Amino acid sequence: MKKLINDPFKVTVESIEGYAKAYPHIVRLVGPHVVARRNAPIQDKVGVVVGGGSGHEPLFLGWVGYGMADAAVLGEVFAAPSPTFILEATRAANGTVGVLYVYGNYAGDNMNFDMAAETAREEGMDIQTVRVWDDVAWAPPERASERRGLAADLFVIKVAGAKAEMGASLAQVKQSAQKARDNCRTFAVALSPATIPASGKPTFTIDENEMYFGIGAHGEKGVRKTKLLSADETAEILVDAVLKDLSLRSADEVNLIVNGYGSTTLMELYIINRKLHGILDGLEIRIHRTEVGSFLTTQEMAGCSVTLMRLDEELRELYDAPACTPTFVRCQGNTGT
């Protein structure tokens, strides 16, 4: 796989530096692996720190700004950031009233963020954590806390950031983020693998006439290979798994993400979205917001995921609250104006 890079072992630091140079009016470079809001830390506001491995852009890095995260920390491609870098991000976001960590539920991230939190607490900071675990393919509902984090990161980070921006306490921000997390489910499919720059090898093998359901954010193998299906057939399988796991009923209201994994075109995602709306409309499930695009990518992997978040009044208000980041903007109100 051809890639426009220099040194395969410097892609993360070089890309973060380039990102910070592109958006100096919103973010500042804190260190080789950390960016923060330009005006962070903000006194008397809960700081929201997000992060994980790089290679998923715009995930984490692109959601630093007003109404979302205060700092983001990235490890190498598909690798957890070190506790040292996480602590650097924590200090950059600490406005003296506590910091909330939001990240995907992966072993390396869990260990390193926990280590950073321990050190931060020794420095007098109040740290809380919300791990995102929305992947229905990874474990059954009764073991939801073992599931991996996928595109629901967007919903959870948006909710946490909005709550923090409103001046809520750390406990309140954590509670709202947990509510968002617990009302999200995702199911994903891949048509081709990804390659890691340092190795140049595909993360899995698949034939031209196959697709792989249940893949992970790092290109982990899925749970079921099938022949290549149509967009409508694929959409039905993806949303059916999410609907069953979330136990949605008629008159429920949801937000929807149709996420592309890197090389999937918007044309394909819109075709998937068309079918999803038809299915949900037929079930009388109301769609409040639809996000179509690449939010959590896996390098150049082809494929998509479907995420639903069940809404209540609070989650709807927090998701609709204004936000301004380099890759996600929410204008005031529901009209998009």
C-alpha positions as CSV (number, residue, x, y, z in Angstrom):
1,M,0.0,0.0,0.0
2,K,1.5,3.4,-1.1
3,K,1.4,6.2,1.5
4,L,2.6,9.8,1.4
5,I,4.9,9.7,4.4
6,N,8.5,10.3,5.3
7,D,9.8,8.1,8.1
8,P,7.1,5.4,8.9
9,F,8.1,5.7,12.6
10,K,7.4,9.5,12.6
11,V,4.0,9.6,11.0
12,T,2.2,10.4,14.3
13,V,4.4,13.3,15.4
14,E,4.6,14.8,11.9
15,S,0.9,14.6,11.3
16,I,0.1,16.2,14.7
17,E,2.5,19.0,14.0
18,G,0.9,19.6,10.6
19,Y,-2.6,19.5,12.2
20,A,-1.7,22.1,14.8
21,K,-0.3,24.4,12.1
22,A,-3.5,24.1,10.1
23,Y,-5.8,25.2,13.0
24,P,-3.8,27.6,15.2
25,H,-7.0,29.7,15.8
26,I,-8.6,26.7,17.6
27,V,-5.8,24.5,19.0
28,R,-2.2,24.7,20.2
29,L,0.6,22.1,20.1
30,V,1.4,21.1,23.7
31,G,3.9,18.4,22.9
32,P,4.7,15.9,20.1
33,H,1.7,13.8,21.0
34,V,-0.7,16.4,22.6
35,V,-2.9,19.2,21.4
36,A,-5.1,21.4,23.5
37,R,-7.7,24.2,23.0
38,R,-6.0,27.4,22.3
39,N,-7.2,29.0,25.6
40,A,-6.9,25.9,27.8
41,P,-6.8,25.3,30.6
42,I,-10.0,27.2,31.4
43,Q,-10.4,28.1,35.1
44,D,-13.4,26.7,36.9
45,K,-14.4,24.5,34.0
46,V,-14.1,20.7,33.9
47,G,-11.4,19.7,31.5
48,V,-12.2,16.9,29.0
49,V,-9.2,14.9,27.8
50,V,-9.7,12.3,25.0
51,G,-7.2,10.1,23.3
52,G,-6.0,6.7,22.0
53,G,-3.9,5.5,19.1
54,S,-3.4,7.6,16.0
55,G,-4.4,6.3,12.6
56,H,-8.1,7.0,13.2
57,E,-8.3,10.7,12.3
58,P,-10.3,12.8,12.8
59,L,-11.1,10.8,16.0
60,F,-9.8,12.5,19.1
61,L,-7.4,15.0,17.5
62,G,-10.2,16.7,15.4
63,W,-12.6,17.1,18.3
64,V,-10.6,19.6,20.4
65,G,-12.3,22.9,20.7
66,Y,-15.2,24.8,22.1
67,G,-18.0,22.5,23.3
68,M,-16.0,19.3,23.0
69,A,-12.6,18.2,24.2
70,D,-10.0,20.5,25.9
71,A,-7.1,18.3,25.0
72,A,-6.3,15.2,22.9
73,V,-3.4,12.8,23.3
74,L,-2.4,10.3,20.6
75,G,-0.1,7.3,20.7
76,E,1.6,5.7,17.7
77,V,-0.6,4.2,15.0
78,F,-3.2,1.9,16.7
79,A,-1.2,2.1,19.9
80,A,-2.1,3.6,23.3
81,P,-0.5,6.9,24.3
82,S,2.0,6.6,27.1
83,P,1.1,7.8,30.6
84,T,3.7,10.6,30.3
85,F,1.8,12.0,27.3
86,I,-1.6,11.5,28.9
87,L,-0.4,13.4,32.0
88,E,0.9,16.2,29.7
89,A,-2.6,16.5,28.2
90,T,-4.2,16.4,31.7
91,R,-2.2,19.3,32.9
92,A,-3.0,21.3,29.8
93,A,-6.8,20.7,30.4
94,N,-6.9,21.1,34.2
95,G,-8.9,24.2,35.1
96,T,-8.8,23.3,38.9
97,V,-12.2,21.7,39.1
98,G,-11.3,18.3,37.7
99,V,-10.6,16.4,34.5
100,L,-12.7,13.7,32.7
101,Y,-10.9,11.1,30.6
102,V,-13.0,9.8,27.6
103,Y,-11.5,7.1,25.5
104,G,-12.2,3.7,23.8
105,N,-12.2,0.5,26.0
106,Y,-8.9,-1.1,25.0
107,A,-6.5,-2.8,27.3
108,G,-3.5,-0.6,26.6
109,D,-5.5,2.6,26.8
110,N,-7.1,1.5,30.1
111,M,-3.8,0.7,31.7
112,N,-2.0,3.9,30.5
113,F,-4.8,6.3,31.3
114,D,-5.2,4.7,34.8
115,M,-1.5,5.1,35.4
116,A,-1.7,8.8,34.3
117,A,-4.7,9.3,36.5
118,E,-2.9,8.0,39.6
119,T,0.0,10.4,39.0
120,A,-2.4,13.3,38.4
121,R,-4.2,12.6,41.6
122,E,-0.9,12.6,43.5
123,E,-0.5,16.1,42.0
124,G,-3.8,17.2,43.5
125,M,-6.0,16.8,40.4
126,D,-9.5,15.2,40.5
127,I,-9.7,12.7,37.7
128,Q,-12.7,10.6,36.5
129,T,-13.0,8.3,33.6
130,V,-15.6,7.2,31.1
131,R,-14.6,4.3,28.7
132,V,-16.6,3.9,25.5
133,W,-17.8,0.4,24.8
134,D,-20.4,0.4,22.0
135,D,-19.2,-2.5,19.7
136,V,-22.0,-5.1,19.8
137,A,-19.8,-7.6,18.0
138,W,-17.3,-8.0,20.8
139,A,-19.3,-9.3,23.7
140,P,-22.9,-10.0,24.7
141,P,-25.1,-7.4,26.4
142,E,-24.5,-8.8,29.9
143,R,-20.8,-8.2,29.4
144,A,-21.1,-4.8,27.8
145,S,-18.1,-3.4,29.8
146,E,-15.8,-5.8,27.9
147,R,-16.8,-4.3,24.5
148,R,-14.5,-2.2,22.3
149,G,-15.1,1.5,21.6
150,L,-16.1,2.5,18.0
151,A,-17.7,5.5,16.5
152,A,-19.9,6.3,19.6
153,D,-16.8,8.2,20.8
154,L,-18.2,11.1,18.8
155,F,-21.5,11.1,20.7
156,V,-20.0,10.6,24.1
157,I,-17.3,13.3,23.6
158,K,-19.9,15.7,22.3
159,V,-22.1,15.2,25.3
160,A,-19.3,15.4,27.8
161,G,-17.9,18.6,26.2
162,A,-21.3,20.3,26.1
163,K,-22.0,19.5,29.7
164,A,-18.5,20.8,30.8
165,E,-19.0,24.0,28.7
166,M,-22.2,24.7,30.7
167,G,-20.3,24.8,33.9
168,A,-21.4,21.5,35.3
169,S,-19.4,19.7,38.1
170,L,-17.0,16.8,37.3
171,A,-19.6,14.3,38.7
172,Q,-22.3,15.8,36.5
173,V,-20.1,15.7,33.4
174,K,-19.2,12.1,34.1
175,Q,-22.8,11.1,34.7
176,S,-24.0,12.6,31.4
177,A,-21.1,11.0,29.4
178,Q,-21.9,7.6,31.0
179,K,-25.6,8.1,30.0
180,A,-24.6,8.8,26.4
181,R,-22.2,5.8,26.4
182,D,-24.8,3.4,27.8
183,N,-27.4,4.5,25.2
184,C,-25.0,3.9,22.2
185,R,-24.4,0.8,20.1
186,T,-22.3,0.2,16.9
187,F,-21.8,-2.6,14.4
188,A,-19.2,-2.4,11.6
189,V,-18.3,-4.1,8.3
190,A,-15.1,-4.0,6.2
191,L,-14.6,-4.6,2.5
192,S,-10.8,-4.3,2.7
193,P,-8.1,-4.3,5.4
194,A,-5.9,-1.5,6.6
195,T,-2.1,-1.3,6.6
196,I,0.1,0.0,9.4
197,P,2.8,2.4,8.1
198,A,5.5,0.8,10.2
199,S,4.9,-2.7,8.9
200,G,3.2,-2.1,5.6
201,K,1.2,-5.3,6.1
202,P,-2.6,-5.7,5.9
203,T,-4.4,-6.2,9.2
204,F,-6.4,-9.1,7.8
205,T,-7.0,-11.0,4.6
206,I,-10.2,-11.0,2.6
207,D,-11.1,-12.0,-1.0
208,E,-12.4,-9.5,-3.5
209,N,-15.9,-11.0,-3.4
210,E,-16.1,-11.0,0.5
211,M,-16.9,-8.6,3.3
212,Y,-16.2,-8.9,7.0
213,F,-18.8,-8.0,9.7
214,G,-17.8,-7.1,13.2
215,I,-14.3,-5.7,12.6
216,G,-12.6,-3.5,15.2
217,A,-11.2,0.0,15.0
218,H,-7.7,-1.2,14.5
219,G,-8.5,-3.6,11.7
220,E,-9.1,-6.5,14.0
221,K,-10.7,-9.6,12.4
222,G,-14.5,-9.6,12.4
223,V,-16.9,-12.2,13.5
224,R,-18.4,-13.3,10.2
225,K,-17.3,-13.2,6.5
226,T,-19.9,-13.2,3.8
227,K,-20.1,-12.8,0.1
228,L,-20.1,-9.2,-1.0
229,L,-23.7,-7.9,-0.4
230,S,-25.5,-4.9,-1.8
231,A,-25.6,-1.6,0.1
232,D,-29.2,-2.2,1.2
233,E,-28.5,-5.7,2.4
234,T,-25.5,-4.5,4.3
235,A,-27.4,-1.7,5.9
236,E,-30.1,-4.1,7.1
237,I,-27.6,-6.4,8.8
238,L,-25.8,-3.5,10.5
239,V,-28.8,-1.7,11.8
240,D,-30.6,-5.0,12.8
241,A,-27.7,-5.9,15.2
242,V,-27.8,-2.4,16.7
243,L,-31.6,-2.3,17.1
244,K,-31.7,-5.7,18.8
245,D,-28.9,-4.8,21.3
246,L,-30.3,-1.4,22.1
247,S,-33.9,-2.7,22.4
248,L,-35.3,0.3,20.6
249,R,-39.1,0.6,20.3
250,S,-41.6,2.5,18.3
251,A,-41.6,6.3,19.1
252,D,-38.0,6.2,20.5
253,E,-35.8,9.0,19.3
254,V,-32.2,8.4,18.2
255,N,-29.1,10.1,16.7
256,L,-27.4,8.2,13.9
257,I,-23.8,7.9,12.7
258,V,-23.0,6.4,9.3
259,N,-19.2,6.2,9.6
260,G,-16.7,5.5,6.8
261,Y,-13.4,3.7,7.7
262,G,-11.0,5.7,5.5
263,S,-11.5,4.9,1.8
264,T,-15.2,4.6,1.7
265,T,-16.7,7.3,-0.5
266,L,-19.5,9.6,0.6
267,M,-21.6,8.3,-2.3
268,E,-21.5,4.8,-0.7
269,L,-22.3,6.2,2.8
270,Y,-25.2,8.2,1.6
271,I,-26.7,5.1,-0.1
272,I,-26.3,3.2,3.2
273,N,-27.9,6.2,5.0
274,R,-30.9,6.2,2.6
275,K,-31.7,2.6,3.5
276,L,-31.2,3.1,7.2
277,H,-33.7,6.0,7.2
278,G,-36.2,3.8,5.4
279,I,-35.8,1.0,8.0
280,L,-36.0,3.3,11.0
281,D,-39.0,5.3,9.6
282,G,-40.8,2.0,9.0
283,L,-40.3,1.1,12.6
284,E,-41.5,4.5,13.7
285,I,-38.2,5.3,15.3
286,R,-37.5,9.0,15.0
287,I,-34.1,10.2,13.8
288,H,-33.1,13.5,15.4
289,R,-29.6,14.0,14.0
290,T,-27.7,12.1,11.2
291,E,-24.0,12.3,10.9
292,V,-22.6,10.9,7.6
293,G,-18.8,10.9,7.0
294,S,-15.5,9.5,8.2
295,F,-15.3,10.1,12.0
296,L,-13.4,7.1,13.1
297,T,-11.1,5.8,10.4
298,T,-8.7,2.8,10.2
299,Q,-6.1,4.2,7.8
300,E,-7.3,3.3,4.3
301,M,-9.7,0.5,5.2
302,A,-12.9,0.3,3.2
303,G,-16.1,-0.3,5.0
304,C,-18.6,1.5,7.3
305,S,-20.3,1.3,10.7
306,V,-23.7,2.2,12.0
307,T,-24.1,3.8,15.4
308,L,-27.3,4.7,17.2
309,M,-27.7,6.7,20.4
310,R,-31.1,6.6,22.1
311,L,-32.0,10.1,23.2
312,D,-33.8,11.7,26.1
313,E,-34.3,15.4,26.7
314,E,-30.9,15.9,28.3
315,L,-28.9,14.0,25.6
316,R,-30.8,15.8,22.8
317,E,-30.0,19.2,24.4
318,L,-26.4,18.4,24.9
319,Y,-25.8,17.0,21.5
320,D,-27.5,20.1,20.0
321,A,-25.4,22.5,22.0
322,P,-22.9,24.6,20.0
323,A,-19.5,23.2,19.3
324,C,-16.6,24.5,17.2
325,T,-13.6,22.2,16.4
326,P,-11.5,21.8,13.3
327,T,-13.5,18.7,12.1
328,F,-16.9,19.0,13.9
329,V,-19.1,22.1,14.1
330,R,-22.5,22.3,15.7
331,C,-24.3,25.6,15.2
332,Q,-26.8,27.0,17.7
333,G,-30.2,25.4,17.5
334,N,-31.6,22.6,15.4
335,T,-31.9,24.3,12.1
336,G,-28.3,24.2,11.0
337,T,-28.3,27.9,10.5
